Amino acid sequence: MKVRIKRKSPIILPVAIKGGKTNKVYMIMDTGARVTMLSWEVLEFCGYKPYLSRRTTKVTTANGVIECLLIKVKEISWGEFKVENIDVICHDIPELIRVDGLIGLNFIENFRICIDYKKGCIEIENRLDAPSSTADKLLSLKNFPYSTFSGHKMRRRENRPR
């Protein structure tokens, strides 16, 4: 499936959240977020009770590390692409952003997604349907000459042929 996106803008997706009831929300695709995040208000509106959760996780924000509630959401879907029983961080998003949450890697990793800002589109496929590409083989860590991240410097693997 191909979806048009605005160039030079965050990728905002219409997403359905399934709980006691299903609610359509708008979320930013955030490839830097490990876990999907939804606001407290949206989760309650969908029938969840975040205050009953005993699970927490630490989240790094612009203001430092905070502890947030972690809940299991029945289903998050973007069109035909859905992930069931997905962990979601319960945390309010600043109102000025005007979205209800962030789509994180725990959703994105279930699909083959190609973001092409130059063409202004996203291509998304189920992983089972996605053909393996030469690019996947070329970008494997075995062929990557840098092995560790240390204080903003990548160290070259000395024993790798050039």
N, C-alpha and C positions, 0 to 999 in steps of 0.2 A: 504494500500500500504506500502511495506517495501522498504527502501532505505539504501544502504550501506554508512557508513561514516568512515572517517579515525579516528582511536583512537588517543587521545591526540592532536587533532587538532581542530581549530574552525570549525563550521559547515557552509560550504559555499554552497549555493544553486543556481542553474540556474533558474532564474525567468523571466517571461515575463511581461513587463509594457505596458499597452495599453493606447494610447492617440490618437493623430492625426495619428500616426503610431505605430506599435508594435515593441518593441525592447527587445532583450534578454540581461539580465545583470546578474552579479554575486553579491549575497548579503550574508552577514553573518547573521545567525539566532542569535538574541540577546534577550534572555528572560528577560534581565534587562532593555530593552528599552521599554518605554510605547507606543511610536509611531514609526511607520516605517519611515525610513529616506532614501532619495535619493539625489545624487549629483545634483547640478545645471545643469551641462552639460548633464546628462542623461535625466533630465526632459525636457530640451529644445530640445534634439534630438527626444524625443517622441512626440513633438508637444505642450508642455505646455509652458506657459509664466510666470514663477515664479515672475518676477518683477511686474506683474500686480496684484498680490495677496495683499489684505489689511489685511489678517488674519495673526497673529503671535502667537507664543508660546515661553515660556521660556524653555531652555534646559540646563541641568547640564552636563558640560563636565569636563575633567580632569583639565582644566584651569579656571574653574568657571562657573557661570551662564551666558548664552548668549541668545539673542532673535533671533529667526529664523522665516522665512516665513513658513506658513502652507498652503498647497494646497490640493485640492480634486483630486485624480487620478481615472480615469474611471474604471480601473481594474488592479489588480496584481494577477498573477497566478503562481503556482508552480505545473507543471503537470496538473492534473485534478482539483486541489484545487485552487479555486479563491475567491477573495473578491472584490466586486464592490463598487465604490464610497467611497474609503478609504482615510482618511486624511494622508498626508505625509509631513514630515518636509523636507524642502529644505536646505541642508547644505553639503558642500564638505567634503568628507572623505579623510583623509591623504593618499597620493599616495602609501606610503610604505605598506599599508594594501592590496592593489591591489584588491579591491572590489568597487562596485558602490553604495553600501548602506547597510542598516541594516534592517532586517525583525524584526519588533517589535511586542509587544503584541496585538496591534490592528489588526494584521493579524493572529497571532498564536491562539488567543482566539476563533476563529471561528471553530477550529478543535480540535479533540482529538489527541494529539501528545505525543508519548512516546519515549524518547531519552535513548538508552541503549548503553553507551560507551563501556561497557565490551564486549558486543556482536558485537559492531561496526555497529549499525543500528538505524534508526528512523522508527517508525510506525506512519502512519498518517491516520485518518479516518474523514469523515464528522461527525459533532456532532450528526446528526440525525441517522446515522448508528452505532454510538458507543454505545456498551452496557454499562449500568451503572455498576460499579464494587464495590466490597466491600471496596477497597482502597479509593474510593471517599467518602464513608460514614464514614470511619475511620478518614479521614483527614479533615472532616468538622470542622469549627471553634468552633462549640458547644462542641466538644470533646477535643479541644486544651486547655491545662491548663494555657497557658500564654496569657495575653490579650493586653499588651501595650509594645511598644518599647520606651525605655527612656534612652538616653545616653549610648547606647551599652549594656544595661541590660534589660532582659525580666523579667517582674514582674509576679509572680505566682498569679493566681486567688485564693484568700483565701477561698472563699465559694464553691469551687469545691470539690466533693468527690475524693479521691485518688484511 
